[in-house]
Amino acid sequence: MKVLFPLLQVLLTSLVLSTIGSAAADDGDCSPAEGTCRVYNILGKPEEYTESTVPGVKLAVRRWTPDDVKSVVLFAHGGTYGAGFHSGYSDIMGKSFQEAGIAVISYDVAGSGYSDGLKDKNGNTLRNYFDSMDTLTNDFTKVLNDVRSQYPTKKVFAVGESFGCKILLAQIMKEQEQSKGSLADGYVFSGPVVQLLPEMLPPKPVIAVMSFIAKFFPMLTMPGTDFFSTFDLAFGDKAWAQTGRHDPFVIEAASIPPKLGMIISVLNSLKKLNDSLETIGVPFKIFVGENEGRVDVDAIKRLAKVAKSTDKDIEIVPGAYHQLFQDLPEVTQLVCRHIQEWILARS
Ligand SMILES: *[C@@H]1O[C@H](CO)[C@@H](O)[C@H](O)[C@H]1NC(C)=O
């Protein structure tokens, strides 16, 4: 074990790094307060909360509601575990959809943003942590059902970005397995995590050993990672990178080492998805930036190709990066407009 642990920690560190960023930034020490860097406005604490499927955990909810609702979106934010993102980054997207007559509901996933975290066995709240992918998919299904009962006559679509899409894909697989599964009327994936970049994954035998250890030590923490040297290339608009760098939630997330059980749950779920991409049968559209560098684009294209869905599409967005809702204004507006068109054509 003594030899094994350092080895695992090196591998896990590179694995975790791969999920949170890609290129070096040299301008991270400016100050928004002194006006030396441009930042976007992130929304603060919301007023509305809903119950998670985990007892006692409340999830922060945001809404963008038009006067005349033509269709409804439940949004799954990305950058969740390790990156500190939350639904407060979605205002530009939310407002754009609201103007197009589409209501948007979003919530911070458990342990991130303004939502409660799960508790450890001593009752301490765990930030940027989940015990299993099931918790995340169950919460999504729960909120989806809530939204359906709030809008019984409207179609309800799921829109995800990055790791939020991984939650949606796992949710689809789980609900498809049940005879009366709760599925959205269509799914939009923006820069989806279908697979991590292959070069960032530990070799398969190492993953097998990690899985074994995780059964006994799920709360084993991995060392902290050099988070901010790799943050900026997710963003086509550098002001968004600066916004993240100065966000207390992002700084907090960077300081919390991930737990082995959580990482293994994600890896197992990614493997299961990879082995059964063809079973995805829901209507969907994928958007991926031409300059996508943080997720496996080949796996995204494979999803578009092999899924058994009869209503599926993929659009490569020229000049765009990973976070399509935090790209240059013209890129984000184009992506929003194309998603709205896809949704309204099916509403
Ligand atoms: C995913 O599936 C593809 C095609 O079956 C395979 O080539 C690839 O090695 C798999 N990737 C992982 C990480 O299992």
The ligand as an SDF file (V2000), in Angstrom:
LIG
                    3D

 14 14  0  0  0  0  0  0  0  0999 V2000
  -14.9980    3.6600  -25.5720 C   0  0  0  0  0  0  0  0  0  0  0  0
  -15.5200    2.8720  -26.6320 O   0  0  0  0  0  0  0  0  0  0  0  0
  -14.7160    2.8830  -27.7820 C   0  0  0  0  0  0  0  0  0  0  0  0
  -15.4760    2.1850  -28.9100 C   0  0  0  0  0  0  0  0  0  0  0  0
  -16.0630    0.9970  -28.4630 O   0  0  0  0  0  0  0  0  0  0  0  0
  -13.3680    2.2610  -27.4820 C   0  0  0  0  0  0  0  0  0  0  0  0
  -12.5540    2.2730  -28.6260 O   0  0  0  0  0  0  0  0  0  0  0  0
  -12.7210    3.0560  -26.3510 C   0  0  0  0  0  0  0  0  0  0  0  0
  -11.5040    2.4320  -25.9610 O   0  0  0  0  0  0  0  0  0  0  0  0
  -13.6240    3.1560  -25.1480 C   0  0  0  0  0  0  0  0  0  0  0  0
  -13.0420    4.0860  -24.1910 N   0  0  0  0  0  0  0  0  0  0  0  0
  -12.9750    3.8150  -22.8910 C   0  0  0  0  0  0  0  0  0  0  0  0
  -12.3630    4.8730  -22.0520 C   0  0  0  0  0  0  0  0  0  0  0  0
  -13.3710    2.7710  -22.3950 O   0  0  0  0  0  0  0  0  0  0  0  0
  1  2  1  0
  1 10  1  0
  2  3  1  0
  3  4  1  0
  3  6  1  0
  4  5  1  0
  6  7  1  0
  6  8  1  0
  8  9  1  0
  8 10  1  0
 10 11  1  0
 11 12  1  0
 12 13  1  0
 12 14  2  0
M  END
$$$$
